Amino acid sequence: MNKTKIIICVLALCFLTVMVYSGYRILSINTDYNAEAKMRMMLMEYKPYQTQCPSEEIVEIVSQNGTDLQDKYPGETGLRTVPNTNTEKIVNQSMADLQEKYPDAAGWLTIPNTNIDYPFAWYKDNEYYLRRDLNGNYALAGTIFMDYRCKKDFTSQNTIIYGHHMKNRSMFNNLILFNDEKFFNENKTGTIYLPHATLTMEFFAYMVVNPATEYEIYNSELSDDYLEYVKQNARYYRDVEITDSDNIVTLSTCSYEFNNARMVLLSKIIRISF
């Protein structure tokens, strides 16, 4: 066999290897996407169907630790003590059912006009659900989950929720829709369903950040200059009043604008209904 034929054979073998590997990767990715879609269909039976609270209705601020809040919020009306979670009234039965089947499930997140309509988990670290579904099985898309430093009842100053930016537009991919001023201005609220409460969030900022350096965004406790930092660095910002007694929810996923970039959608809890 002359040298030319050897080169042709080697090239053909390389081409065949690339084709086989590419086919395997496509099959593997499609299998992962199908598994995620199947899991999501199973979980949709637990989706709450409660009418979202209007954003203009002022929140009745409460906590779930049995503390009398009248001293904390002087001048507010309608404040009351909420009993501990083990004696609370169930207002979203589907969430109680979800937790019975999947103990790590913390609640359900819904954002209108997006594909974001998922349960989310809480676990003792931020690694477990990166590549696992709620059954604990391997899943490329993982599970949407809360930062382990945050309280499951959303009484942390800043509750951070993570989700993958999947190319098939699942999980937190649709956060990128808020990278459009018109969409950001027209879509102002989302809902979090917990077993004992329904929370309405008002979105007030969309940012692209580096989590390694922009610590203000990923702290569960807000710094004194948090709001000013957000105002100065947000791509889109809606002027809202935020006080020390307010609770923030930060939704975070990967962005590909620069190395290690993350897109975040910031919101304030404006209503808690029981």
C-alpha positions in Angstrom: 0.0 0.0 0.0 1.5 3.3 -1.1 1.7 6.4 1.1 -1.3 8.1 -0.5 -3.5 5.2 0.2 -2.4 5.0 3.8 -3.2 8.7 4.2 -6.6 8.3 2.7 -7.3 5.3 5.0 -6.2 7.3 8.1 -8.4 10.2 7.1 -11.4 8.0 6.4 -10.9 6.3 9.8 -10.7 9.7 11.5 -13.8 10.9 9.6 -15.7 7.7 10.6 -14.6 8.1 14.2 -15.9 11.7 14.3 -19.2 10.7 12.7 -19.7 7.9 15.2 -18.8 10.0 18.2 -21.1 12.9 16.9 -23.9 10.5 16.4 -23.4 9.1 19.9 -23.4 12.6 21.4 -26.5 13.6 19.6 -28.3 10.4 20.7 -27.0 11.0 24.3 -28.2 14.6 24.4 -31.6 13.7 22.9 -31.9 10.9 25.5 -31.2 13.4 28.3 -33.6 15.9 26.9 -36.3 13.2 26.6 -35.7 12.1 30.2 -36.0 15.7 31.4 -39.2 16.2 29.5 -40.6 12.9 30.9 -39.8 13.9 34.4 -41.3 17.3 33.9 -44.6 15.7 32.7 -44.7 13.5 35.8 -44.2 16.6 38.0 -46.8 18.7 36.3 -49.5 16.7 38.1 -48.4 18.7 41.2 -48.5 22.1 39.5 -50.6 24.5 41.6 -53.4 26.3 39.8 -54.0 29.2 42.0 -54.8 32.7 40.6 -51.8 34.9 40.9 -52.2 37.8 43.3 -52.3 41.2 41.8 -49.0 43.1 42.3 -50.7 46.3 43.3 -52.2 44.7 46.4 -49.9 45.4 49.4 -48.4 42.5 51.1 -49.4 41.2 54.5 -45.9 40.5 55.8 -45.6 37.5 58.0 -43.0 34.9 59.0 -43.2 31.3 59.8 -41.3 31.2 63.0 -44.2 32.1 65.4 -42.8 35.6 66.0 -45.1 38.5 66.7 -44.3 40.9 63.9 -46.1 44.1 65.0 -43.0 45.4 66.7 -40.9 44.7 63.6 -43.3 46.5 61.3 -44.7 49.4 63.3 -47.7 51.1 61.6 -48.5 48.1 59.4 -52.0 46.7 59.8 -53.2 43.1 59.5 -50.0 41.6 60.8 -50.4 38.4 62.6 -48.4 35.6 64.1 -48.1 32.5 62.0 -47.8 29.2 63.8 -44.9 26.9 63.2 -44.9 25.0 59.9 -46.0 21.6 61.4 -49.3 23.2 62.5 -49.9 25.6 59.7 -52.9 25.4 57.4 -52.1 23.8 54.0 -53.0 26.3 51.3 -51.4 24.5 48.4 -52.2 20.9 48.8 -50.3 19.9 45.6 -47.1 21.2 47.2 -47.7 19.1 50.4 -48.3 16.1 48.1 -45.1 16.9 46.2 -43.1 17.1 49.4 -44.5 13.8 50.5 -43.2 12.1 47.4 -40.0 14.2 47.1 -38.9 15.3 50.5 -36.3 17.8 49.1 -38.9 19.7 47.1 -39.3 23.1 48.6 -41.9 24.7 46.3 -43.0 25.6 42.8 -41.9 28.6 40.7 -44.1 30.0 37.9 -43.2 33.0 35.6 -45.9 33.9 33.1 -45.1 34.1 29.4 -42.0 31.9 29.9 -41.3 28.2 30.1 -40.3 28.6 33.7 -42.9 26.5 35.5 -41.1 24.1 37.8 -40.7 22.7 41.3 -37.5 23.6 43.1 -35.5 21.8 45.7 -33.5 22.6 48.8 -30.6 20.5 49.9 -27.7 20.8 52.3 -25.2 21.8 49.5 -25.3 23.5 46.1 -23.8 20.5 44.2 -26.3 17.7 44.7 -29.0 18.8 42.3 -26.8 20.2 39.6 -27.0 16.9 37.8 -29.8 15.0 39.6 -33.6 15.0 39.3 -35.9 14.9 42.3 -35.6 11.1 42.4 -31.8 11.5 42.9 -31.0 10.0 39.5 -28.5 11.5 37.1 -30.1 14.2 34.9 -28.2 16.5 32.6 -30.7 19.3 33.3 -30.5 18.7 37.0 -33.2 20.3 39.2 -33.9 23.9 40.0 -32.7 24.5 43.6 -32.4 27.0 46.3 -29.0 28.1 47.7 -28.4 26.0 50.8 -27.7 29.1 52.9 -31.2 30.3 52.4 -34.3 29.5 54.5 -36.9 27.4 52.8 -39.7 29.7 54.0 -38.2 32.6 52.1 -37.5 34.7 55.2 -33.8 35.2 54.3 -33.1 38.7 53.1 -32.0 37.3 49.7 -33.2 33.9 48.6 -31.1 32.6 45.6 -32.6 30.0 43.2 -30.4 28.3 40.5 -31.3 26.6 37.3 -29.4 25.4 34.2 -29.5 27.4 31.0 -30.5 24.4 28.7 -30.3 24.7 25.0 -33.7 23.1 24.5 -35.2 26.1 26.3 -36.0 24.2 29.5 -35.2 25.0 33.1 -33.9 28.6 33.5 -33.2 29.1 29.8 -36.1 31.6 29.5 -34.5 34.1 31.9 -32.8 35.4 28.8 -36.2 36.7 27.6 -35.8 39.5 30.2 -32.7 40.6 28.3 -35.1 42.6 26.3 -36.4 45.9 27.6 -39.9 45.5 26.2 -40.3 42.0 27.7 -38.8 43.2 31.0 -41.3 46.1 31.2 -44.3 44.0 30.3 -43.6 41.1 32.6 -43.4 42.3 36.1 -44.5 39.4 38.4 -44.0 35.8 39.2 -45.4 33.4 41.8 -43.8 30.9 44.3 -46.1 28.3 45.7 -45.2 26.8 49.1 -47.3 24.3 51.0 -48.4 27.0 53.5 -48.3 30.2 51.5 -48.3 31.7 48.0 -45.7 34.4 47.4 -46.0 37.1 44.6 -42.7 38.5 43.4 -42.2 41.8 41.6 -39.2 41.8 39.2 -37.1 44.9 39.5 -33.8 44.2 37.8 -32.1 42.1 35.2 -28.3 41.8 35.3 -25.4 39.9 33.8 -22.8 39.4 36.5 -19.7 37.5 37.5 -20.4 35.5 40.7 -16.7 35.4 41.5 -16.5 39.1 42.0 -20.0 40.5 42.4 -20.6 39.1 45.9 -23.5 41.5 46.6 -25.8 39.6 44.3 -25.1 36.1 45.8 -25.2 36.9 49.5 -28.1 35.7 51.5 -27.9 38.8 53.6 -28.0 42.1 51.8 -25.2 44.7 52.2 -25.9 48.3 52.9 -25.0 49.4 49.3 -26.9 46.5 47.7 -29.7 48.6 46.0 -27.3 51.3 44.9 -25.0 48.6 43.4 -28.0 47.0 41.5 -29.1 50.4 40.2 -25.7 51.2 38.8 -25.0 47.8 37.3 -28.4 46.5 36.1 -29.1 46.2 32.4 -32.7 47.0 33.1 -34.1 48.4 36.4 -37.5 49.2 37.7 -37.6 51.7 40.6 -39.0 50.0 43.6 -38.7 50.8 47.3 -36.6 48.2 49.2 -36.2 48.4 53.0 -34.4 46.2 55.5 -37.6 44.3 56.2 -38.1 43.3 52.5 -37.3 39.9 51.1 -35.5 39.5 47.8 -35.6 36.5 45.4 -32.7 36.1 43.0 -33.1 33.8 40.0 -29.7 32.8 38.5 -28.5 30.9 35.5 -25.5 30.8 33.1 -24.9 33.4 30.5 -22.5 33.1 27.6 -21.6 36.8 27.2 -18.3 36.3 28.9 -16.3 33.7 30.8 -18.2 32.7 34.0 -21.0 35.0 33.3 -24.4 34.6 35.0 -27.7 36.3 34.2 -29.8 37.1 37.2 -33.4 38.3 37.6 -34.0 40.1 40.9 -37.4 40.4 42.5 -39.0 41.6 45.7 -41.7 39.6 47.6 -44.7 42.0 47.5 -47.5 39.7 48.7 -47.8 36.6 50.9 -51.2 35.0 50.9 -52.4 32.2 53.2 
